[in-house]
Amino acid sequence: MGELGTVGTSIRQRRIAVGLTQRQLAQAAGLSVTVLRDLEQGITRTPRAVTMSRLVEVLGPEPQGARSNLEPPAYGVLEKKSIRPADGLSVQVLGPVAAWRDGAPVLLGSVRCRAVLAILALRPGQLVHRDTISDLIWQHDPPATASSMVQNAVSYLRRALAASSSRSILATSGRKYRLTPGSGQLDFTSYTQLAEAAATARCNGDCLTAWDLYDKALALWTDEPAADIEVLQTSPLLAALRTRHANLIADYAEDASAHGNHGRVLPHLHAQTLRDPFDERAHACLMVALAGVGNQAAALATYDRIRAQLDSNLGVTPGPLLRTAHARVLRGDYRTPHAAKIESGSNQHRWDARVHVCPSG
């Protein structure tokens, strides 16, 4: 353990690197927010061993060569980036909806305006009907004035996103609208391109290139998509995107573990299992990765935890992915590169079936 004066700071740094709030970490570790806050602020300088054990289990084991207890890991740190360039227009939707021009914030107006922008940004280059936008914002119960409100929001956004010397990236075609960002102007487009390129490199056996591309794609996911637009959080549009993101993390983790690099994706796996406590594939990958870096006890505890969650909340037992991972941990075959990656045989475990299915042989 490092010096007591640095423990709280190290926990805070590691928590931020993993992408968790104090509340999320406290809940995952079975602690109160007050206990965690006092520890991070240095009010508590001698934490109990059980407290530190729970925090290490959630945040992951300390990497080899670490300078002090619970420093940010050398593997897979969740690097948070913004696509805010110094020149030109940029739009963010993988996080709170925002836009910048030449580094300065663009005023996007009301929540409704930002919701419209988020819907169009998550379907870049596609014509989206006004009624589709209304259904997503008002959840299939739009007011009588919904059509005019959407039109007013689009008109405002067109002016806000238009540069003085060029046309806006938001176009109107009758009752349909289309966002056509240029290269590097939209984080979601960059994220998708990087994810598809990573999948291609993975299929071609170029794991180092694939891992670099996965890291760059994941760094763009700064928060929940459209995090400040509450009405969209339960929409099928965001649900589908979260599933694709979860599969991207699992694909990356499976490939890294297959080549013996178990710790590389650990922070992303921890974050994903907290976002979705019933994601069996993410938990299976987490178990193998934890065991692979020498924390078999945490791997088995992860299995026991999700097994209990599935039983108490859904009334089901662990599926084949979890059972296979559990058996691997017990056998210890995570210690060497494992060519037979955990798969369920379903395209739901792939980023995009058109890009991500590798040819056999």
C-alpha positions as CSV (number, residue, x, y, z in Angstrom):
1,M,0.0,0.0,0.0
2,G,1.2,3.5,-0.7
3,E,1.5,6.3,1.8
4,L,-1.8,6.9,3.6
5,G,-1.8,10.6,2.5
6,T,-1.9,9.5,-1.2
7,V,-4.6,6.8,-1.0
8,G,-7.6,9.1,-1.3
9,T,-6.1,10.9,-4.2
10,S,-5.2,7.7,-5.9
11,I,-8.7,6.3,-5.5
12,R,-10.2,9.5,-7.0
13,Q,-7.8,9.3,-9.9
14,R,-8.5,5.7,-10.6
15,R,-12.3,6.3,-10.3
16,I,-12.2,9.1,-12.8
17,A,-10.0,7.0,-15.1
18,V,-12.5,4.2,-15.0
19,G,-15.3,6.7,-15.7
20,L,-17.4,6.3,-12.5
21,T,-19.1,8.8,-10.3
22,Q,-18.7,8.7,-6.6
23,R,-22.2,7.3,-6.3
24,Q,-21.6,4.6,-8.9
25,L,-18.4,3.5,-7.3
26,A,-19.9,3.5,-3.8
27,Q,-22.9,1.4,-4.9
28,A,-20.7,-1.1,-6.8
29,A,-18.4,-1.5,-3.7
30,G,-21.2,-1.7,-1.2
31,L,-20.1,1.5,0.5
32,S,-21.9,4.8,1.4
33,V,-21.2,7.9,-0.6
34,T,-20.1,9.6,2.6
35,V,-17.4,7.0,3.3
36,L,-16.0,7.3,-0.2
37,R,-16.1,11.1,-0.2
38,D,-14.3,11.3,3.2
39,L,-11.7,8.9,1.9
40,E,-11.1,10.8,-1.4
41,Q,-10.9,14.1,0.5
42,G,-8.4,12.8,3.0
43,I,-10.7,13.1,5.9
44,T,-10.4,9.4,6.4
45,R,-6.7,8.5,6.3
46,T,-6.7,5.0,7.6
47,P,-9.4,3.1,5.7
48,R,-10.4,-0.3,6.8
49,A,-9.0,-3.3,4.9
50,V,-12.4,-4.5,3.9
51,T,-13.1,-1.0,2.4
52,M,-9.9,-1.1,0.3
53,S,-10.6,-4.7,-0.7
54,R,-14.0,-3.7,-2.1
55,L,-12.6,-0.7,-3.9
56,V,-9.9,-2.7,-5.5
57,E,-12.4,-5.4,-6.6
58,V,-14.4,-2.7,-8.5
59,L,-11.5,-0.6,-9.8
60,G,-9.4,-3.6,-10.8
61,P,-6.1,-4.9,-9.5
62,E,-3.0,-2.7,-9.3
63,P,-0.8,-3.1,-12.4
64,Q,2.7,-4.3,-12.2
65,G,5.2,-1.6,-11.4
66,A,2.6,0.7,-9.9
67,R,4.1,3.5,-7.8
68,S,1.4,3.6,-5.1
69,N,-1.7,1.8,-4.1
70,L,-4.7,2.3,-6.5
71,E,-2.9,4.6,-8.9
72,P,-4.6,4.8,-12.4
73,P,-3.8,1.5,-14.2
74,A,-1.3,1.3,-17.0
75,Y,-3.8,-0.8,-18.9
76,G,-6.9,0.5,-20.6
77,V,-7.3,3.9,-18.8
78,L,-10.5,5.5,-20.0
79,E,-9.1,8.5,-21.8
80,K,-11.8,11.1,-22.1
81,K,-11.5,13.2,-25.3
82,S,-13.5,15.9,-26.9
83,I,-13.6,16.4,-30.7
84,R,-13.5,20.1,-30.1
85,P,-11.0,21.3,-32.8
86,A,-9.5,24.8,-32.9
87,D,-11.0,25.4,-36.4
88,G,-14.4,24.7,-37.9
89,L,-17.6,23.2,-36.5
90,S,-17.8,20.1,-34.3
91,V,-20.8,18.4,-32.8
92,Q,-20.9,16.1,-29.8
93,V,-23.7,13.6,-29.0
94,L,-21.7,10.9,-27.2
95,G,-22.2,12.8,-24.0
96,P,-24.1,15.9,-23.3
97,V,-25.3,17.4,-26.7
98,A,-23.0,20.3,-27.6
99,A,-21.4,22.0,-30.5
100,W,-18.4,24.3,-31.0
101,R,-17.2,26.5,-33.8
102,D,-13.5,27.4,-33.8
103,G,-13.3,26.2,-30.2
104,A,-16.1,28.5,-29.0
105,P,-19.5,27.0,-27.8
106,V,-22.4,27.2,-30.1
107,L,-25.7,28.1,-28.4
108,L,-28.0,25.2,-29.3
109,G,-31.2,26.6,-27.6
110,S,-33.7,24.7,-25.6
111,V,-33.8,21.1,-24.5
112,R,-36.2,20.4,-27.4
113,C,-33.7,21.9,-29.9
114,R,-30.9,19.8,-28.5
115,A,-33.1,16.7,-28.6
116,V,-33.8,17.3,-32.3
117,L,-30.1,17.7,-33.0
118,A,-29.3,14.5,-31.1
119,I,-31.8,12.5,-33.1
120,L,-30.5,13.7,-36.4
121,A,-26.8,13.3,-35.2
122,L,-27.4,9.7,-34.4
123,R,-28.7,9.2,-38.0
124,P,-26.2,11.2,-39.9
125,G,-26.8,11.5,-43.6
126,Q,-30.3,10.0,-43.3
127,L,-33.6,11.8,-44.0
128,V,-35.6,11.7,-40.7
129,H,-39.3,12.4,-40.9
130,R,-40.8,15.0,-38.6
131,D,-43.2,12.5,-37.2
132,T,-40.3,10.2,-36.2
133,I,-38.7,13.0,-34.3
134,S,-42.0,13.9,-32.6
135,D,-42.5,10.2,-31.6
136,L,-39.1,10.1,-30.0
137,I,-39.4,13.3,-28.1
138,W,-43.0,12.9,-27.0
139,Q,-42.9,9.1,-26.8
140,H,-45.7,8.5,-29.3
141,D,-48.0,11.0,-27.6
142,P,-47.2,14.3,-29.3
143,P,-49.2,17.5,-28.6
144,A,-51.2,19.0,-31.4
145,T,-48.4,21.6,-31.9
146,A,-45.6,19.0,-32.1
147,S,-45.1,19.5,-35.9
148,S,-44.6,23.2,-35.6
149,M,-42.4,22.9,-32.6
150,V,-40.1,20.5,-34.4
151,Q,-40.0,22.8,-37.4
152,N,-39.1,25.8,-35.2
153,A,-36.4,23.8,-33.5
154,V,-34.9,22.8,-36.9
155,S,-35.0,26.4,-38.1
156,Y,-33.2,27.5,-35.0
157,L,-30.5,24.8,-35.3
158,R,-30.0,25.5,-39.0
159,R,-29.1,29.1,-38.1
160,A,-27.0,28.1,-35.1
161,L,-25.0,25.5,-37.0
162,A,-24.5,27.6,-40.2
163,A,-21.1,29.2,-40.6
164,S,-21.1,32.8,-41.9
165,S,-19.4,31.7,-45.1
166,S,-21.1,28.4,-45.8
167,R,-24.4,26.6,-45.7
168,S,-25.6,24.8,-42.6
169,I,-25.0,21.0,-42.2
170,L,-28.7,20.7,-41.4
171,A,-30.9,20.4,-44.5
172,T,-34.7,20.3,-45.0
173,S,-36.6,18.2,-47.6
174,G,-40.3,18.6,-47.2
175,R,-41.2,17.1,-43.8
176,K,-37.9,15.4,-43.5
177,Y,-34.5,16.6,-42.2
178,R,-30.9,15.5,-42.6
179,L,-27.7,16.3,-40.8
180,T,-24.7,16.0,-43.1
181,P,-21.6,16.6,-41.1
182,G,-18.2,16.8,-42.7
183,S,-15.2,14.7,-41.8
184,G,-14.4,14.9,-38.1
185,Q,-17.3,17.2,-37.4
186,L,-19.5,14.7,-35.5
187,D,-18.2,12.4,-32.7
188,F,-20.7,9.7,-33.5
189,T,-19.5,9.4,-37.1
190,S,-15.9,9.3,-36.0
191,Y,-16.8,6.7,-33.4
192,T,-18.6,4.5,-36.0
193,Q,-15.8,4.7,-38.5
194,L,-13.2,3.8,-35.9
195,A,-15.3,0.9,-34.6
196,E,-15.7,-0.5,-38.1
197,A,-12.0,-0.1,-38.9
198,A,-11.2,-1.9,-35.7
199,A,-13.5,-4.8,-36.6
200,T,-11.9,-5.1,-40.0
201,A,-8.4,-5.1,-38.6
202,R,-9.4,-7.7,-36.0
203,C,-10.8,-9.9,-38.8
204,N,-7.6,-9.5,-40.7
205,G,-5.6,-10.7,-37.7
206,D,-3.9,-7.3,-37.1
207,C,-4.6,-7.1,-33.3
208,L,-2.3,-4.2,-32.5
209,T,-4.0,-1.9,-35.1
210,A,-7.4,-3.1,-34.0
211,W,-6.7,-2.4,-30.3
212,D,-5.4,1.1,-31.1
213,L,-8.6,1.8,-33.1
214,Y,-10.8,0.4,-30.3
215,D,-9.1,2.7,-27.8
216,K,-9.7,5.7,-30.1
217,A,-13.3,4.8,-30.6
218,L,-14.0,4.3,-26.9
219,A,-12.2,7.5,-26.0
220,L,-14.9,9.4,-27.9
221,W,-17.7,7.9,-25.7
222,T,-17.4,10.6,-23.0
223,D,-20.7,9.9,-21.3
224,E,-24.1,8.4,-22.0
225,P,-25.3,9.5,-25.5
226,A,-27.4,12.7,-25.3
227,A,-26.8,12.5,-21.5
228,D,-28.6,15.8,-20.9
229,I,-31.7,14.9,-22.8
230,E,-33.7,12.8,-20.3
231,V,-36.6,12.2,-22.6
232,L,-34.4,10.2,-25.1
233,Q,-32.8,8.0,-22.5
234,T,-35.4,5.3,-22.8
235,S,-35.8,5.6,-26.6
236,P,-35.0,2.6,-28.9
237,L,-32.5,4.8,-30.7
238,L,-30.3,5.0,-27.7
239,A,-31.0,1.5,-26.6
240,A,-29.7,0.1,-29.9
241,L,-26.6,2.3,-29.6
242,R,-25.8,1.2,-26.1
243,T,-26.1,-2.4,-27.2
244,R,-23.6,-1.8,-30.1
245,H,-21.2,-0.1,-27.6
246,A,-21.4,-3.0,-25.2
247,N,-20.6,-5.4,-28.0
248,L,-17.7,-3.3,-29.1
249,I,-16.2,-3.4,-25.6
250,A,-16.8,-7.2,-25.5
251,D,-15.2,-7.8,-28.9
252,Y,-12.2,-5.8,-27.9
253,A,-11.9,-7.6,-24.5
254,E,-12.2,-11.0,-26.1
255,D,-9.5,-10.3,-28.6
256,A,-7.2,-8.8,-26.0
257,S,-7.7,-11.7,-23.7
258,A,-7.2,-14.2,-26.6
259,H,-3.7,-12.7,-27.0
260,G,-2.9,-12.8,-23.3
261,N,-3.4,-9.0,-22.8
262,H,-6.1,-9.5,-20.2
263,G,-5.8,-6.2,-18.3
264,R,-6.1,-3.9,-21.4
265,V,-9.9,-3.5,-21.4
266,L,-10.5,-4.0,-17.6
267,P,-11.7,-0.4,-17.0
268,H,-14.1,-0.5,-19.9
269,L,-15.5,-3.8,-18.7
270,H,-15.9,-2.5,-15.1
271,A,-17.8,0.5,-16.5
272,Q,-20.0,-1.6,-18.8
273,T,-21.0,-4.0,-16.0
274,L,-22.0,-1.1,-13.9
275,R,-24.0,0.5,-16.7
276,D,-25.8,-2.8,-17.3
277,P,-25.7,-5.3,-14.4
278,F,-27.4,-8.0,-16.5
279,D,-25.0,-7.9,-19.4
280,E,-23.8,-11.5,-19.3
281,R,-21.2,-11.1,-22.1
282,A,-19.5,-8.2,-20.4
283,H,-19.5,-10.0,-17.1
284,A,-18.0,-13.1,-18.8
285,C,-15.3,-11.0,-20.3
286,L,-14.6,-9.3,-17.0
287,M,-14.3,-12.6,-15.2
288,V,-11.7,-13.9,-17.7
289,A,-9.8,-10.6,-17.6
290,L,-9.7,-10.4,-13.8
291,A,-8.5,-13.9,-13.6
292,G,-6.0,-13.3,-16.3
293,V,-4.3,-10.5,-14.4
294,G,-4.1,-12.7,-11.3
295,N,-7.3,-11.8,-9.4
296,Q,-9.2,-15.1,-9.6
297,A,-11.0,-14.3,-6.3
298,A,-12.6,-11.2,-7.9
299,A,-13.4,-13.2,-11.0
300,L,-15.3,-15.7,-9.0
301,A,-17.0,-13.0,-6.9
302,T,-18.1,-11.4,-10.2
303,Y,-19.8,-14.7,-11.2
304,D,-21.5,-15.1,-7.8
305,R,-22.7,-11.5,-8.0
306,I,-24.3,-11.7,-11.4
307,R,-25.7,-15.1,-10.7
308,A,-27.5,-13.7,-7.6
309,Q,-28.7,-10.7,-9.6
310,L,-30.1,-12.9,-12.4
311,D,-31.9,-15.1,-9.9
312,S,-33.3,-12.4,-7.7
313,N,-34.3,-10.0,-10.5
314,L,-35.1,-12.1,-13.5
315,G,-35.6,-15.6,-12.1
316,V,-33.0,-17.1,-14.5
317,T,-29.7,-18.9,-14.2
318,P,-26.4,-17.9,-15.9
319,G,-26.3,-18.5,-19.6
320,P,-23.7,-20.3,-21.6
321,L,-21.3,-17.3,-21.8
322,L,-21.1,-17.0,-18.1
323,R,-20.9,-20.7,-17.5
324,T,-18.1,-21.0,-20.0
325,A,-16.2,-18.1,-18.4
326,H,-16.7,-19.6,-14.9
327,A,-15.3,-22.9,-16.1
328,R,-12.3,-21.2,-17.7
329,V,-11.5,-19.4,-14.4
330,L,-11.8,-22.6,-12.4
331,R,-9.5,-24.4,-14.9
332,G,-7.0,-21.6,-15.1
333,D,-6.9,-21.6,-18.9
334,Y,-6.9,-17.8,-18.9
335,R,-3.2,-17.9,-18.3
336,T,-2.3,-18.4,-21.9
337,P,-3.6,-16.9,-25.2
338,H,-7.0,-18.4,-25.8
339,A,-7.8,-18.7,-29.5
340,A,-11.4,-19.9,-29.0
341,K,-13.1,-16.6,-28.1
342,I,-16.3,-16.6,-26.1
343,E,-19.2,-16.4,-28.6
344,S,-22.8,-17.2,-28.5
345,G,-23.2,-17.6,-32.2
346,S,-25.5,-14.6,-32.5
347,N,-25.0,-11.5,-34.5
348,Q,-26.1,-9.5,-31.5
349,H,-22.6,-9.9,-30.2
350,R,-21.1,-8.0,-33.1
351,W,-20.7,-4.4,-33.9
352,D,-22.2,-4.6,-37.3
353,A,-22.9,-7.9,-39.1
354,R,-21.9,-6.4,-42.5
355,V,-18.5,-5.5,-41.3
356,H,-17.8,-7.6,-38.2
357,V,-18.3,-11.2,-39.3
358,C,-14.9,-12.6,-40.1
359,P,-14.7,-15.1,-42.9
360,S,-14.0,-18.7,-41.7
361,G,-10.8,-20.5,-42.5
